[in-house]
């Protein structure tokens, strides 16, 4: 192991030995070699520990937690154990392209702030389609909450950030840890709190350097719909959003979860929340209505068709996703 790794890669995992081995191998294949891998096993898990012992690389360290505490807590424990000046986060079911860390460190070197957050684009792979996210990078002066939430179409937004794309100073992640108990929008919650820190900015590597697997036959938090919990989080986090962003999140992300209830009372509650505390645009109302009118499976197929056509057009003319 390097005596002073530049980057500590933190990977929380539990009961997915084959996936975490795949993720780790993509870290060990990075062109930037001065790194360590901190694998945080979230509670008792002998099968995963046995699998990790098959990897012969002294850059790997394993931290086993005594009890399951959830991904946010596991990430925080990994950050506390990190030895590098930077921490890069990786979910155990995702993969990195081999130049990810090298590209992020190059962008970090151009930062004008002391504690920049550097993310990358990703390849979003589902069983039905593949697309590149985010579709564009932030504009100068654009509020980050609006960049990450406001939609430009009925089925998609332009801005996006996901855990496995994030690299940030270790000191920043210790000062602004992930919040245990946040069941959805963990990356959004952390990013919006982090960019409020003094001398912090969000930068992007323009290339997609993460492979985000969304295997719909596997349990994952993004397939659950705890709309009441997310509404409580949104209300408690109102100061993180502009009014425009607040309405956009309520009517798209929260709306898509609440719509599974098919309850007129829930429909009115979410709509009222967005109107009273946000500033909805026309696209938000249209999005909200189609979310409630169309079954989730139909929306997913329509979204994949729209995004697939957009991706095909970009490939045909050689246009960057931004």
Secondary structure, DSSP 8 states (H G I E B T S, - for coil): --TT-SEEEEEEESS-HHHHHHHHHHHHT-S--SEEEEEEE-S--HHHHHHHTT---TTEEEEE-SS---HHHHHHHHHHH--SSEEEE--TT-EE-TTHHHHHHHHHTT-SSSS-EEEEEEEEEESS-EEEESSS---TT--HHHHHH-BSSSS-BS----GGG-EEEHHHHHHS---TT--S-HHHHHHHHHTTSTT--EEEEEEEEEEEEE-TTS--GGG---HHHHHHHHHHTGGGS-HHHHHHHIIIIIHHHHGGG--HHHHHHHHHHHHHHS---HHHHHHHHHHHHS-HHHHHHHHHHHHHHHHHHHHHHT----
